[in-house]
Amino acid sequence: QLGLRLRNLTPDEQAELAVDNKTGILVTTVDPTGLAARSGIFAGDIVTNFHQKPIAKVTDFSSAISSLPKKGVVTIEVMRQGIPGIIGLRIE
């Protein structure tokens, strides 16, 4: 279990956060015992790409999760305080 709560960004948030209006969803909460927290994902991060798939809406993220491998490392591209980064999520 990833242990994330996500929501779509509003147009105002996209403008304020300088996010391309075609990508990005907001991490609202992270379960401290979940896989996301152990991988370094924080509330406030904006997920723009998951497992090499662009993420524009929460439904995109849900679809990307359904095609995850059972084991391995998946990359998540995020924006954190306006700075892009890549996080490796180890699935075991």
TORFI-731277 format. One record per residue: residue number from 1; x, y negated, z negated of N, C-alpha, C in turn; residue in three letters. Coordinates in Angstrom, 2 decimals, decimal comma. Example, Ala and Ser with C-alpha at 12.3 -4.5 7.8 and 13.67 -1.06 7.14 Angstrom:
# TORFI-731277
<rec><resi>1</resi><n_px>13,19</n_px><n_py>5,69</n_py><n_pz>-7,80</n_pz><ca_px>12,30</ca_px><ca_py>4,50</ca_py><ca_pz>-7,80</ca_pz><c_px>13,20</c_px><c_py>3,30</c_py><c_pz>-7,80</c_pz><resn>Ala</resn></rec>
<rec><resi>2</resi><n_px>12,85</n_px><n_py>2,25</n_py><n_pz>-7,08</n_pz><ca_px>13,67</ca_px><ca_py>1,06</ca_py><ca_pz>-7,14</ca_pz><c_px>12,90</c_px><c_py>-0,03</c_py><c_pz>-7,87</c_pz><resn>Ser</resn></rec>
This chain:
# TORFI-731277
<rec><resi>1</resi><n_px>0,84</n_px><n_py>1,18</n_py><n_pz>0,00</n_pz><ca_px>0,00</ca_px><ca_py>0,00</ca_py><ca_pz>0,00</ca_pz><c_px>0,88</c_px><c_py>-1,25</c_py><c_pz>0,00</c_pz><resn>Gln</resn></rec>
<rec><resi>2</resi><n_px>0,56</n_px><n_py>-2,17</n_py><n_pz>0,89</n_pz><ca_px>1,36</ca_px><ca_py>-3,38</ca_py><ca_pz>1,00</ca_pz><c_px>1,17</c_px><c_py>-4,32</c_py><c_pz>-0,18</c_pz><resn>Leu</resn></rec>
<rec><resi>3</resi><n_px>-0,06</n_px><n_py>-4,44</n_py><n_pz>-0,67</n_pz><ca_px>-0,31</ca_px><ca_py>-5,33</ca_py><ca_pz>-1,81</ca_pz><c_px>-0,35</c_px><c_py>-6,79</c_py><c_pz>-1,44</c_pz><resn>Gly</resn></rec>
<rec><resi>4</resi><n_px>-1,07</n_px><n_py>-7,11</n_py><n_pz>-0,35</n_pz><ca_px>-1,18</ca_px><ca_py>-8,49</ca_py><ca_pz>0,14</ca_pz><c_px>-2,63</c_px><c_py>-8,90</c_py><c_pz>0,27</c_pz><resn>Leu</resn></rec>
<rec><resi>5</resi><n_px>-2,88</n_px><n_py>-10,17</n_py><n_pz>0,05</n_pz><ca_px>-4,15</ca_px><ca_py>-10,78</ca_py><ca_pz>0,45</ca_pz><c_px>-3,78</c_px><c_py>-11,86</c_py><c_pz>1,46</c_pz><resn>Arg</resn></rec>
<rec><resi>6</resi><n_px>-4,52</n_px><n_py>-11,89</n_py><n_pz>2,55</n_pz><ca_px>-4,21</ca_px><ca_py>-12,78</ca_py><ca_pz>3,66</ca_pz><c_px>-5,47</c_px><c_py>-13,53</c_py><c_pz>4,08</c_pz><resn>Leu</resn></rec>
<rec><resi>7</resi><n_px>-5,24</n_px><n_py>-14,68</n_py><n_pz>4,72</n_pz><ca_px>-6,36</ca_px><ca_py>-15,39</ca_py><ca_pz>5,35</ca_pz><c_px>-5,85</c_px><c_py>-16,17</c_py><c_pz>6,55</c_pz><resn>Arg</resn></rec>
<rec><resi>8</resi><n_px>-6,77</n_px><n_py>-16,46</n_py><n_pz>7,46</n_pz><ca_px>-6,42</ca_px><ca_py>-17,25</ca_py><ca_pz>8,63</ca_pz><c_px>-6,11</c_px><c_py>-18,68</c_py><c_pz>8,20</c_pz><resn>Asn</resn></rec>
<rec><resi>9</resi><n_px>-5,23</n_px><n_py>-19,32</n_py><n_pz>8,94</n_pz><ca_px>-4,93</ca_px><ca_py>-20,73</ca_py><ca_pz>8,71</ca_pz><c_px>-6,00</c_px><c_py>-21,59</c_py><c_pz>9,37</c_pz><resn>Leu</resn></rec>
<rec><resi>10</resi><n_px>-6,35</n_px><n_py>-22,68</n_py><n_pz>8,72</n_pz><ca_px>-7,25</ca_px><ca_py>-23,65</ca_py><ca_pz>9,35</ca_pz><c_px>-6,43</c_px><c_py>-24,49</c_py><c_pz>10,32</c_pz><resn>Thr</resn></rec>
<rec><resi>11</resi><n_px>-7,08</n_px><n_py>-25,15</n_py><n_pz>11,28</n_pz><ca_px>-6,34</ca_px><ca_py>-26,04</ca_py><ca_pz>12,18</ca_pz><c_px>-5,56</c_px><c_py>-27,12</c_py><c_pz>11,43</c_pz><resn>Pro</resn></rec>
<rec><resi>12</resi><n_px>-6,12</n_px><n_py>-27,66</n_py><n_pz>10,35</n_pz><ca_px>-5,42</ca_px><ca_py>-28,67</ca_py><ca_pz>9,57</ca_pz><c_px>-4,15</c_px><c_py>-28,09</c_py><c_pz>8,94</c_pz><resn>Asp</resn></rec>
<rec><resi>13</resi><n_px>-4,25</n_px><n_py>-26,87</n_py><n_pz>8,42</n_pz><ca_px>-3,07</ca_px><ca_py>-26,23</ca_py><ca_pz>7,82</ca_pz><c_px>-2,01</c_px><c_py>-25,96</c_py><c_pz>8,88</c_pz><resn>Glu</resn></rec>
<rec><resi>14</resi><n_px>-2,44</n_px><n_py>-25,54</n_py><n_pz>10,06</n_pz><ca_px>-1,48</ca_px><ca_py>-25,30</ca_py><ca_pz>11,15</ca_pz><c_px>-0,72</c_px><c_py>-26,57</c_py><c_pz>11,47</c_pz><resn>Gln</resn></rec>
<rec><resi>15</resi><n_px>-1,42</n_px><n_py>-27,68</n_py><n_pz>11,54</n_pz><ca_px>-0,78</ca_px><ca_py>-28,96</ca_py><ca_pz>11,84</ca_pz><c_px>0,14</c_px><c_py>-29,39</c_py><c_pz>10,70</c_pz><resn>Ala</resn></rec>
<rec><resi>16</resi><n_px>-0,34</n_px><n_py>-29,26</n_py><n_pz>9,48</n_pz><ca_px>0,44</ca_px><ca_py>-29,67</ca_py><ca_pz>8,31</ca_pz><c_px>1,71</c_px><c_py>-28,84</c_py><c_pz>8,15</c_pz><resn>Glu</resn></rec>
<rec><resi>17</resi><n_px>1,60</n_px><n_py>-27,55</n_py><n_pz>8,44</n_pz><ca_px>2,72</ca_px><ca_py>-26,64</ca_py><ca_pz>8,24</ca_pz><c_px>3,60</c_px><c_py>-26,51</c_py><c_pz>9,48</c_pz><resn>Leu</resn></rec>
<rec><resi>18</resi><n_px>3,27</n_px><n_py>-27,25</n_py><n_pz>10,53</n_pz><ca_px>4,03</ca_px><ca_py>-27,23</ca_py><ca_pz>11,78</ca_pz><c_px>4,13</c_px><c_py>-25,83</c_py><c_pz>12,35</c_pz><resn>Ala</resn></rec>
<rec><resi>19</resi><n_px>3,00</n_px><n_py>-25,12</n_py><n_pz>12,33</n_pz><ca_px>2,94</ca_px><ca_py>-23,77</ca_py><ca_pz>12,86</ca_pz><c_px>2,32</c_px><c_py>-23,83</c_py><c_pz>14,25</c_pz><resn>Val</resn></rec>
<rec><resi>20</resi><n_px>2,87</n_px><n_py>-23,04</n_py><n_pz>15,17</n_pz><ca_px>2,27</ca_px><ca_py>-22,91</ca_py><ca_pz>16,50</ca_pz><c_px>0,82</c_px><c_py>-22,49</c_py><c_pz>16,30</c_pz><resn>Asp</resn></rec>
<rec><resi>21</resi><n_px>-0,10</n_px><n_py>-23,20</n_py><n_pz>16,95</n_pz><ca_px>-1,51</ca_px><ca_py>-22,93</ca_py><ca_pz>16,69</ca_pz><c_px>-1,99</c_px><c_py>-21,59</c_py><c_pz>17,21</c_pz><resn>Asn</resn></rec>
<rec><resi>22</resi><n_px>-1,11</n_px><n_py>-20,82</n_py><n_pz>17,81</n_pz><ca_px>-1,51</ca_px><ca_py>-19,49</ca_py><ca_pz>18,29</ca_pz><c_px>-1,05</c_px><c_py>-18,37</c_py><c_pz>17,36</c_pz><resn>Lys</resn></rec>
<rec><resi>23</resi><n_px>-0,22</n_px><n_py>-18,67</n_py><n_pz>16,38</n_pz><ca_px>0,26</ca_px><ca_py>-17,60</ca_py><ca_pz>15,51</ca_pz><c_px>0,27</c_px><c_py>-18,05</c_py><c_pz>14,06</c_pz><resn>Thr</resn></rec>
<rec><resi>24</resi><n_px>0,12</n_px><n_py>-17,07</n_py><n_pz>13,18</n_pz><ca_px>0,29</ca_px><ca_py>-17,32</ca_py><ca_pz>11,77</ca_pz><c_px>-0,94</c_px><c_py>-17,11</c_py><c_pz>10,91</c_pz><resn>Gly</resn></rec>
<rec><resi>25</resi><n_px>-0,75</n_px><n_py>-16,32</n_py><n_pz>9,84</n_pz><ca_px>-1,76</ca_px><ca_py>-16,15</ca_py><ca_pz>8,81</ca_pz><c_px>-1,08</c_px><c_py>-16,37</c_py><c_pz>7,46</c_pz><resn>Ile</resn></rec>
<rec><resi>26</resi><n_px>-1,85</n_px><n_py>-16,82</n_py><n_pz>6,50</n_pz><ca_px>-1,31</ca_px><ca_py>-17,20</ca_py><ca_pz>5,21</ca_pz><c_px>-1,40</c_px><c_py>-16,05</c_py><c_pz>4,21</c_pz><resn>Leu</resn></rec>
<rec><resi>27</resi><n_px>-0,29</n_px><n_py>-15,79</n_py><n_pz>3,51</n_pz><ca_px>-0,28</ca_px><ca_py>-14,85</ca_py><ca_pz>2,40</ca_pz><c_px>-0,80</c_px><c_py>-15,62</c_py><c_pz>1,18</c_pz><resn>Val</resn></rec>
<rec><resi>28</resi><n_px>-1,96</n_px><n_py>-15,23</n_py><n_pz>0,67</n_pz><ca_px>-2,54</ca_px><ca_py>-15,96</ca_py><ca_pz>-0,46</ca_pz><c_px>-2,11</c_px><c_py>-15,38</c_py><c_pz>-1,81</c_pz><resn>Thr</resn></rec>
<rec><resi>29</resi><n_px>-2,02</n_px><n_py>-14,06</n_py><n_pz>-1,89</n_pz><ca_px>-1,55</ca_px><ca_py>-13,42</ca_py><ca_pz>-3,12</ca_pz><c_px>-0,74</c_px><c_py>-12,18</c_py><c_pz>-2,77</c_pz><resn>Thr</resn></rec>
<rec><resi>30</resi><n_px>0,19</n_px><n_py>-11,85</n_py><n_pz>-3,67</n_pz><ca_px>1,02</ca_px><ca_py>-10,66</ca_py><ca_pz>-3,51</ca_pz><c_px>0,97</c_px><c_py>-9,89</c_py><c_pz>-4,82</c_pz><resn>Val</resn></rec>
<rec><resi>31</resi><n_px>0,63</n_px><n_py>-8,61</n_py><n_pz>-4,73</n_pz><ca_px>0,63</ca_px><ca_py>-7,74</ca_py><ca_pz>-5,90</ca_pz><c_px>2,09</c_px><c_py>-7,50</c_py><c_pz>-6,29</c_pz><resn>Asp</resn></rec>
<rec><resi>32</resi><n_px>2,48</n_px><n_py>-7,86</n_py><n_pz>-7,51</n_pz><ca_px>3,90</ca_px><ca_py>-7,73</ca_py><ca_pz>-7,90</ca_pz><c_px>4,41</c_px><c_py>-6,29</c_py><c_pz>-7,90</c_pz><resn>Pro</resn></rec>
<rec><resi>33</resi><n_px>3,50</n_px><n_py>-5,31</n_py><n_pz>-7,89</n_pz><ca_px>3,93</ca_px><ca_py>-3,91</ca_py><ca_pz>-7,87</ca_pz><c_px>3,86</c_px><c_py>-3,31</c_py><c_pz>-6,47</c_pz><resn>Thr</resn></rec>
<rec><resi>34</resi><n_px>3,45</n_px><n_py>-4,09</n_py><n_pz>-5,48</n_pz><ca_px>3,26</ca_px><ca_py>-3,58</ca_py><ca_pz>-4,12</ca_pz><c_px>4,51</c_px><c_py>-3,63</c_py><c_pz>-3,28</c_pz><resn>Gly</resn></rec>
<rec><resi>35</resi><n_px>4,42</n_px><n_py>-2,98</n_py><n_pz>-2,15</n_pz><ca_px>5,52</ca_px><ca_py>-2,90</ca_py><ca_pz>-1,20</ca_pz><c_px>5,94</c_px><c_py>-4,29</c_py><c_pz>-0,68</c_pz><resn>Leu</resn></rec>
<rec><resi>36</resi><n_px>4,97</n_px><n_py>-5,16</n_py><n_pz>-0,47</n_pz><ca_px>5,27</ca_px><ca_py>-6,51</ca_py><ca_pz>0,04</ca_pz><c_px>6,16</c_px><c_py>-7,27</c_py><c_pz>-0,94</c_pz><resn>Ala</resn></rec>
<rec><resi>37</resi><n_px>5,83</n_px><n_py>-7,22</n_py><n_pz>-2,22</n_pz><ca_px>6,62</ca_px><ca_py>-7,93</ca_py><ca_pz>-3,23</ca_pz><c_px>8,04</c_px><c_py>-7,36</c_py><c_pz>-3,30</c_pz><resn>Ala</resn></rec>
<rec><resi>38</resi><n_px>8,16</n_px><n_py>-6,04</n_py><n_pz>-3,25</n_pz><ca_px>9,48</ca_px><ca_py>-5,42</ca_py><ca_pz>-3,30</ca_pz><c_px>10,33</c_px><c_py>-5,77</c_py><c_pz>-2,07</c_pz><resn>Arg</resn></rec>
<rec><resi>39</resi><n_px>9,65</n_px><n_py>-6,12</n_py><n_pz>-0,98</n_pz><ca_px>10,37</ca_px><ca_py>-6,48</ca_py><ca_pz>0,25</ca_pz><c_px>10,70</c_px><c_py>-7,96</c_py><c_pz>0,33</c_pz><resn>Ser</resn></rec>
<rec><resi>40</resi><n_px>10,16</n_px><n_py>-8,75</n_py><n_pz>-0,60</n_pz><ca_px>10,49</ca_px><ca_py>-10,18</ca_py><ca_pz>-0,62</ca_pz><c_px>9,47</c_px><c_py>-11,09</c_py><c_pz>0,02</c_pz><resn>Gly</resn></rec>
<rec><resi>41</resi><n_px>8,24</n_px><n_py>-10,64</n_py><n_pz>0,14</n_pz><ca_px>7,17</ca_px><ca_py>-11,49</ca_py><ca_pz>0,66</ca_pz><c_px>6,53</c_px><c_py>-12,21</c_py><c_pz>-0,52</c_pz><resn>Ile</resn></rec>
<rec><resi>42</resi><n_px>6,26</n_px><n_py>-13,51</n_py><n_pz>-0,34</n_pz><ca_px>5,71</ca_px><ca_py>-14,34</ca_py><ca_pz>-1,41</ca_pz><c_px>4,40</c_px><c_py>-14,98</c_py><c_pz>-0,98</c_pz><resn>Phe</resn></rec>
<rec><resi>43</resi><n_px>3,55</n_px><n_py>-15,29</n_py><n_pz>-1,95</n_pz><ca_px>2,36</ca_px><ca_py>-16,09</ca_py><ca_pz>-1,68</ca_pz><c_px>2,84</c_px><c_py>-17,42</c_py><c_pz>-1,10</c_pz><resn>Ala</resn></rec>
<rec><resi>44</resi><n_px>2,15</n_px><n_py>-17,87</n_py><n_pz>-0,07</n_pz><ca_px>2,55</ca_px><ca_py>-19,10</ca_py><ca_pz>0,62</ca_pz><c_px>3,30</c_px><c_py>-18,84</c_py><c_pz>1,91</c_pz><resn>Gly</resn></rec>
<rec><resi>45</resi><n_px>3,83</n_px><n_py>-17,62</n_py><n_pz>2,07</n_pz><ca_px>4,48</ca_px><ca_py>-17,27</ca_py><ca_pz>3,34</ca_pz><c_px>3,44</c_px><c_py>-17,24</c_py><c_pz>4,45</c_pz><resn>Asp</resn></rec>
<rec><resi>46</resi><n_px>3,88</n_px><n_py>-17,56</n_py><n_pz>5,64</n_pz><ca_px>3,01</ca_px><ca_py>-17,47</ca_py><ca_pz>6,81</ca_pz><c_px>3,57</c_px><c_py>-16,36</c_py><c_pz>7,69</c_pz><resn>Ile</resn></rec>
<rec><resi>47</resi><n_px>2,78</n_px><n_py>-15,32</n_py><n_pz>7,89</n_pz><ca_px>3,19</ca_px><ca_py>-14,19</ca_py><ca_pz>8,73</ca_pz><c_px>2,89</c_px><c_py>-14,55</c_py><c_pz>10,18</c_pz><resn>Val</resn></rec>
<rec><resi>48</resi><n_px>3,93</n_px><n_py>-14,54</n_py><n_pz>11,03</n_pz><ca_px>3,74</ca_px><ca_py>-14,89</ca_py><ca_pz>12,44</ca_pz><c_px>3,91</c_px><c_py>-13,70</c_py><c_pz>13,37</c_pz><resn>Thr</resn></rec>
<rec><resi>49</resi><n_px>4,58</n_px><n_py>-12,65</n_py><n_pz>12,89</n_pz><ca_px>4,83</ca_px><ca_py>-11,48</ca_py><ca_pz>13,72</ca_pz><c_px>4,99</c_px><c_py>-10,29</c_py><c_pz>12,79</c_pz><resn>Asn</resn></rec>
<rec><resi>50</resi><n_px>4,37</n_px><n_py>-9,17</n_py><n_pz>13,15</n_pz><ca_px>4,46</ca_px><ca_py>-7,97</ca_py><ca_pz>12,33</ca_pz><c_px>4,71</c_px><c_py>-6,78</c_py><c_pz>13,24</c_pz><resn>Phe</resn></rec>
<rec><resi>51</resi><n_px>5,84</n_px><n_py>-6,10</n_py><n_pz>13,03</n_pz><ca_px>6,19</ca_px><ca_py>-4,91</ca_py><ca_pz>13,81</ca_pz><c_px>6,17</c_px><c_py>-5,22</c_py><c_pz>15,31</c_pz><resn>His</resn></rec>
<rec><resi>52</resi><n_px>6,77</n_px><n_py>-6,36</n_py><n_pz>15,65</n_pz><ca_px>6,92</ca_px><ca_py>-6,85</ca_py><ca_pz>17,03</ca_pz><c_px>5,59</c_px><c_py>-7,20</c_py><c_pz>17,70</c_pz><resn>Gln</resn></rec>
<rec><resi>53</resi><n_px>4,59</n_px><n_py>-7,53</n_py><n_pz>16,88</n_pz><ca_px>3,30</ca_px><ca_py>-7,96</ca_py><ca_pz>17,41</ca_pz><c_px>2,97</c_px><c_py>-9,33</c_py><c_pz>16,86</c_pz><resn>Lys</resn></rec>
<rec><resi>54</resi><n_px>2,65</n_px><n_py>-10,29</n_py><n_pz>17,74</n_pz><ca_px>2,27</ca_px><ca_py>-11,63</ca_py><ca_pz>17,26</ca_pz><c_px>1,00</c_px><c_py>-11,56</c_py><c_pz>16,43</c_pz><resn>Pro</resn></rec>
<rec><resi>55</resi><n_px>0,97</n_px><n_py>-12,35</n_py><n_pz>15,37</n_pz><ca_px>-0,17</ca_px><ca_py>-12,36</ca_py><ca_pz>14,46</ca_pz><c_px>-0,81</c_px><c_py>-13,74</c_py><c_pz>14,48</c_pz><resn>Ile</resn></rec>
<rec><resi>56</resi><n_px>-2,02</n_px><n_py>-13,81</n_py><n_pz>15,04</n_pz><ca_px>-2,76</ca_px><ca_py>-15,07</ca_py><ca_pz>15,09</ca_pz><c_px>-3,91</c_px><c_py>-15,09</c_py><c_pz>14,09</c_pz><resn>Ala</resn></rec>
<rec><resi>57</resi><n_px>-4,42</n_px><n_py>-13,90</n_py><n_pz>13,76</n_pz><ca_px>-5,56</ca_px><ca_py>-13,78</ca_py><ca_pz>12,85</ca_pz><c_px>-5,34</c_px><c_py>-12,58</c_py><c_pz>11,94</c_pz><resn>Lys</resn></rec>
<rec><resi>58</resi><n_px>-6,09</n_px><n_py>-12,55</n_py><n_pz>10,86</n_pz><ca_px>-6,00</ca_px><ca_py>-11,42</ca_py><ca_pz>9,93</ca_pz><c_px>-6,34</c_px><c_py>-10,11</c_py><c_pz>10,65</c_pz><resn>Val</resn></rec>
<rec><resi>59</resi><n_px>-7,25</n_px><n_py>-10,15</n_py><n_pz>11,59</n_pz><ca_px>-7,61</ca_px><ca_py>-8,93</ca_py><ca_pz>12,34</ca_pz><c_px>-6,41</c_px><c_py>-8,40</c_py><c_pz>13,13</c_pz><resn>Thr</resn></rec>
<rec><resi>60</resi><n_px>-5,54</n_px><n_py>-9,29</n_py><n_pz>13,63</n_pz><ca_px>-4,33</ca_px><ca_py>-8,84</ca_py><ca_pz>14,32</ca_pz><c_px>-3,43</c_px><c_py>-8,07</c_py><c_pz>13,37</c_pz><resn>Asp</resn></rec>
<rec><resi>61</resi><n_px>-3,32</n_px><n_py>-8,57</n_py><n_pz>12,14</n_pz><ca_px>-2,49</ca_px><ca_py>-7,92</ca_py><ca_pz>11,13</ca_pz><c_px>-3,05</c_px><c_py>-6,54</c_py><c_pz>10,81</c_pz><resn>Phe</resn></rec>
<rec><resi>62</resi><n_px>-4,36</n_px><n_py>-6,46</n_py><n_pz>10,64</n_pz><ca_px>-5,01</ca_px><ca_py>-5,18</ca_py><ca_pz>10,34</ca_pz><c_px>-4,76</c_px><c_py>-4,17</c_py><c_pz>11,46</c_pz><resn>Ser</resn></rec>
<rec><resi>63</resi><n_px>-4,84</n_px><n_py>-4,62</n_py><n_pz>12,70</n_pz><ca_px>-4,56</ca_px><ca_py>-3,73</ca_py><ca_pz>13,83</ca_pz><c_px>-3,12</c_px><c_py>-3,27</c_py><c_pz>13,84</c_pz><resn>Ser</resn></rec>
<rec><resi>64</resi><n_px>-2,20</n_px><n_py>-4,18</n_py><n_pz>13,55</n_pz><ca_px>-0,77</ca_px><ca_py>-3,83</ca_py><ca_pz>13,54</ca_pz><c_px>-0,47</c_px><c_py>-2,82</c_py><c_pz>12,44</c_pz><resn>Ala</resn></rec>
<rec><resi>65</resi><n_px>-1,12</n_px><n_py>-2,95</n_py><n_pz>11,30</n_pz><ca_px>-0,90</ca_px><ca_py>-2,02</ca_py><ca_pz>10,19</ca_pz><c_px>-1,34</c_px><c_py>-0,62</c_py><c_pz>10,56</c_pz><resn>Ile</resn></rec>
<rec><resi>66</resi><n_px>-2,41</n_px><n_py>-0,52</n_py><n_pz>11,33</n_pz><ca_px>-2,93</ca_px><ca_py>0,80</ca_py><ca_pz>11,67</ca_pz><c_px>-1,97</c_px><c_py>1,60</c_py><c_pz>12,55</c_pz><resn>Ser</resn></rec>
<rec><resi>67</resi><n_px>-1,02</n_px><n_py>0,93</n_py><n_pz>13,18</n_pz><ca_px>-0,08</ca_px><ca_py>1,63</ca_py><ca_pz>14,06</ca_pz><c_px>1,32</c_px><c_py>1,76</c_py><c_pz>13,46</c_pz><resn>Ser</resn></rec>
<rec><resi>68</resi><n_px>1,41</n_px><n_py>1,61</n_py><n_pz>12,15</n_pz><ca_px>2,72</ca_px><ca_py>1,72</ca_py><ca_pz>11,49</ca_pz><c_px>3,24</c_px><c_py>3,15</c_py><c_pz>11,47</c_pz><resn>Leu</resn></rec>
<rec><resi>69</resi><n_px>4,56</n_px><n_py>3,29</n_py><n_pz>11,54</n_pz><ca_px>5,12</ca_px><ca_py>4,63</ca_py><ca_pz>11,37</ca_pz><c_px>4,97</c_px><c_py>5,08</c_py><c_pz>9,92</c_pz><resn>Pro</resn></rec>
<rec><resi>70</resi><n_px>5,05</n_px><n_py>6,38</n_py><n_pz>9,69</n_pz><ca_px>4,92</ca_px><ca_py>6,89</ca_py><ca_pz>8,31</ca_pz><c_px>6,17</c_px><c_py>6,61</c_py><c_pz>7,49</c_pz><resn>Lys</resn></rec>
<rec><resi>71</resi><n_px>7,32</n_px><n_py>6,48</n_py><n_pz>8,16</n_pz><ca_px>8,58</ca_px><ca_py>6,16</ca_py><ca_pz>7,48</ca_pz><c_px>9,38</c_px><c_py>5,24</c_py><c_pz>8,38</c_pz><resn>Lys</resn></rec>
<rec><resi>72</resi><n_px>10,25</n_px><n_py>4,46</n_py><n_pz>7,75</n_pz><ca_px>11,12</ca_px><ca_py>3,58</ca_py><ca_pz>8,52</ca_pz><c_px>11,06</c_px><c_py>2,15</c_py><c_pz>8,03</c_pz><resn>Gly</resn></rec>
<rec><resi>73</resi><n_px>11,66</n_px><n_py>1,26</n_py><n_pz>8,81</n_pz><ca_px>11,67</ca_px><ca_py>-0,16</ca_py><ca_pz>8,48</ca_pz><c_px>10,91</c_px><c_py>-0,93</c_py><c_pz>9,55</c_pz><resn>Val</resn></rec>
<rec><resi>74</resi><n_px>10,03</n_px><n_py>-1,78</n_py><n_pz>9,11</n_pz><ca_px>9,23</ca_px><ca_py>-2,62</ca_py><ca_pz>9,99</ca_pz><c_px>9,64</c_px><c_py>-4,06</c_py><c_pz>9,74</c_pz><resn>Val</resn></rec>
<rec><resi>75</resi><n_px>9,75</n_px><n_py>-4,85</n_py><n_pz>10,79</n_pz><ca_px>10,11</ca_px><ca_py>-6,26</ca_py><ca_pz>10,60</ca_pz><c_px>8,86</c_px><c_py>-7,13</c_py><c_pz>10,53</c_pz><resn>Thr</resn></rec>
<rec><resi>76</resi><n_px>8,95</n_px><n_py>-8,11</n_py><n_pz>9,65</n_pz><ca_px>7,89</ca_px><ca_py>-9,11</ca_py><ca_pz>9,51</ca_pz><c_px>8,55</c_px><c_py>-10,47</c_py><c_pz>9,66</c_pz><resn>Ile</resn></rec>
<rec><resi>77</resi><n_px>8,05</n_px><n_py>-11,26</n_py><n_pz>10,61</n_pz><ca_px>8,56</ca_px><ca_py>-12,62</ca_py><ca_pz>10,78</ca_pz><c_px>7,64</c_px><c_py>-13,55</c_py><c_pz>10,00</c_pz><resn>Glu</resn></rec>
<rec><resi>78</resi><n_px>8,25</n_px><n_py>-14,40</n_py><n_pz>9,19</n_pz><ca_px>7,50</ca_px><ca_py>-15,33</ca_py><ca_pz>8,35</ca_pz><c_px>8,05</c_px><c_py>-16,74</c_py><c_pz>8,48</c_pz><resn>Val</resn></rec>
<rec><resi>79</resi><n_px>7,21</n_px><n_py>-17,68</n_py><n_pz>8,11</n_pz><ca_px>7,65</ca_px><ca_py>-19,06</ca_py><ca_pz>7,90</ca_pz><c_px>7,50</c_px><c_py>-19,29</c_py><c_pz>6,40</c_pz><resn>Met</resn></rec>
<rec><resi>80</resi><n_px>8,57</n_px><n_py>-19,77</n_py><n_pz>5,78</n_pz><ca_px>8,53</ca_px><ca_py>-20,07</ca_py><ca_pz>4,34</ca_pz><c_px>9,04</c_px><c_py>-21,49</c_py><c_pz>4,17</c_pz><resn>Arg</resn></rec>
<rec><resi>81</resi><n_px>8,16</n_px><n_py>-22,37</n_py><n_pz>3,74</n_pz><ca_px>8,49</ca_px><ca_py>-23,78</ca_py><ca_pz>3,56</ca_pz><c_px>9,09</c_px><c_py>-24,36</c_py><c_pz>4,84</c_pz><resn>Gln</resn></rec>
<rec><resi>82</resi><n_px>8,50</n_px><n_py>-23,97</n_py><n_pz>5,97</n_pz><ca_px>8,91</ca_px><ca_py>-24,51</ca_py><ca_pz>7,27</ca_pz><c_px>10,13</c_px><c_py>-23,85</c_py><c_pz>7,87</c_pz><resn>Gly</resn></rec>
<rec><resi>83</resi><n_px>10,68</n_px><n_py>-22,84</n_py><n_pz>7,21</n_pz><ca_px>11,90</ca_px><ca_py>-22,18</ca_py><ca_pz>7,71</ca_pz><c_px>11,54</c_px><c_py>-20,76</c_py><c_pz>8,14</c_pz><resn>Ile</resn></rec>
<rec><resi>84</resi><n_px>11,84</n_px><n_py>-20,41</n_py><n_pz>9,41</n_pz><ca_px>11,54</ca_px><ca_py>-19,05</ca_py><ca_pz>9,86</ca_pz><c_px>12,49</c_px><c_py>-18,03</c_py><c_pz>9,23</c_pz><resn>Pro</resn></rec>
<rec><resi>85</resi><n_px>11,98</n_px><n_py>-16,84</n_py><n_pz>9,03</n_pz><ca_px>12,80</ca_px><ca_py>-15,76</ca_py><ca_pz>8,49</ca_pz><c_px>12,26</c_px><c_py>-14,41</c_py><c_pz>8,92</c_pz><resn>Gly</resn></rec>
<rec><resi>86</resi><n_px>13,08</n_px><n_py>-13,39</n_py><n_pz>8,75</n_pz><ca_px>12,69</ca_px><ca_py>-12,03</ca_py><ca_pz>9,07</ca_pz><c_px>12,88</c_px><c_py>-11,17</c_py><c_pz>7,83</c_pz><resn>Ile</resn></rec>
<rec><resi>87</resi><n_px>11,86</n_px><n_py>-10,39</n_py><n_pz>7,51</n_pz><ca_px>11,90</ca_px><ca_py>-9,52</ca_py><ca_pz>6,34</ca_pz><c_px>11,76</c_px><c_py>-8,08</c_py><c_pz>6,81</c_pz><resn>Ile</resn></rec>
<rec><resi>88</resi><n_px>12,60</n_px><n_py>-7,22</n_py><n_pz>6,28</n_pz><ca_px>12,50</ca_px><ca_py>-5,79</ca_py><ca_pz>6,56</ca_pz><c_px>11,63</c_px><c_py>-5,12</c_py><c_pz>5,52</c_pz><resn>Gly</resn></rec>
<rec><resi>89</resi><n_px>10,59</n_px><n_py>-4,45</n_py><n_pz>5,96</n_pz><ca_px>9,68</ca_px><ca_py>-3,76</ca_py><ca_pz>5,07</ca_pz><c_px>9,93</c_px><c_py>-2,26</c_py><c_pz>5,22</c_pz><resn>Leu</resn></rec>
<rec><resi>90</resi><n_px>10,44</n_px><n_py>-1,65</n_py><n_pz>4,15</n_pz><ca_px>10,77</ca_px><ca_py>-0,21</ca_py><ca_pz>4,20</ca_pz><c_px>9,54</c_px><c_py>0,60</c_py><c_pz>3,82</c_pz><resn>Arg</resn></rec>
<rec><resi>91</resi><n_px>9,14</n_px><n_py>1,47</n_py><n_pz>4,74</n_pz><ca_px>7,98</ca_px><ca_py>2,34</ca_py><ca_pz>4,51</ca_pz><c_px>8,52</c_px><c_py>3,73</c_py><c_pz>4,21</c_pz><resn>Ile</resn></rec>
<rec><resi>92</resi><n_px>8,09</n_px><n_py>4,28</n_py><n_pz>3,08</n_pz><ca_px>8,57</ca_px><ca_py>5,60</ca_py><ca_pz>2,68</ca_pz><c_px>7,41</c_px><c_py>6,52</c_py><c_pz>2,39</c_pz><resn>Glu</resn></rec>
